[in-house]
Amino acid sequence: MRWIAACLLLVLTGCGFGTGQVRLEAFVELGSAPLPAGPKAAELGTAEGQEFQRTLERAKSSNPGEVRAALSFAPAADRRAFAFVKPGCAEDGAELTIERDTLTAELTGGENVNCATANYFLTVFSVDRDSIPATPTLR
C-alpha cells in the first residue's frame, strides 16, 4: 500500500520500477507534414533508435537541424534516453510518466488553442538507468 501512495506522488518523475529523475532533454516542433511510417518512439543509441532517426530524416520537418541535434543526445553512463513523436497543436512542453514497465510521453501546454491542422512534436527524455526495466514498453 505504501508503494501505491508513493506512486501517486511520483507520477511526474516516474514510479513503478523506481523513482529515478526524468529530464526533458529536447522538445522540437516538427511541423504539420505527415510523418512517414515507422517507429513513433525508441531508445536512443539502439538499432530501433537508428531506425527512428532515419524515419524522421525522411520526414519534411520544419526544423531538421534541431531534430538532428535532439536525436544526437548522448546520456551519461548512468542514464538512458528515449525519443517520442507525438501529435498535438500548440503544446510547449512534455512529461514522461513511468508506470511499472511502461514509459508514456504526454505533451503539455497550449490549452484553449484551436488547431485546423495537427502538429507533430519530438521529445527526448533521459532517465536514471536503474529506475526503469531493461526493456520498457514505450507509448
Secondary structure in CASP SS format (residue, H / E / C, confidence):
PFRMAT SS
TARGET T0000
AUTHOR 0000-0000-0000
METHOD secondary structure of the structure
MODEL  1
M C 1.00
R H 1.00
W H 1.00
I H 1.00
A H 1.00
A H 1.00
C H 1.00
L H 1.00
L H 1.00
L C 1.00
V C 1.00
L C 1.00
T C 1.00
G C 1.00
C C 1.00
G C 1.00
F C 1.00
G C 1.00
T C 1.00
G C 1.00
Q C 1.00
V E 1.00
R E 1.00
L E 1.00
E E 1.00
A E 1.00
F E 1.00
V E 1.00
E E 1.00
L E 1.00
G E 1.00
S C 1.00
A C 1.00
P C 1.00
L C 1.00
P C 1.00
A C 1.00
G C 1.00
P C 1.00
K C 1.00
A E 1.00
A E 1.00
E E 1.00
L C 1.00
G C 1.00
T C 1.00
A H 1.00
E H 1.00
G H 1.00
Q H 1.00
E H 1.00
F H 1.00
Q H 1.00
R H 1.00
T H 1.00
L H 1.00
E H 1.00
R H 1.00
A C 1.00
K C 1.00
S C 1.00
S C 1.00
N C 1.00
P H 1.00
G H 1.00
E H 1.00
V H 1.00
R H 1.00
A H 1.00
A H 1.00
L H 1.00
S C 1.00
F C 1.00
A C 1.00
P C 1.00
A C 1.00
A C 1.00
D C 1.00
R E 1.00
R E 1.00
A E 1.00
F E 1.00
A E 1.00
F E 1.00
V E 1.00
K E 1.00
P E 1.00
G E 1.00
C C 1.00
A C 1.00
E C 1.00
D C 1.00
G E 1.00
A E 1.00
E E 1.00
L E 1.00
T E 1.00
I E 1.00
E E 1.00
R C 1.00
D C 1.00
T E 1.00
L E 1.00
T E 1.00
A E 1.00
E E 1.00
L E 1.00
T E 1.00
G C 1.00
G C 1.00
E C 1.00
N C 1.00
V C 1.00
N C 1.00
C C 1.00
A C 1.00
T C 1.00
A C 1.00
N E 1.00
Y E 1.00
F E 1.00
L E 1.00
T E 1.00
V E 1.00
F E 1.00
S E 1.00
V E 1.00
D E 1.00
R H 1.00
D H 1.00
S H 1.00
I C 1.00
P C 1.00
A C 1.00
T C 1.00
P C 1.00
T E 1.00
L E 1.00
R C 1.00
END
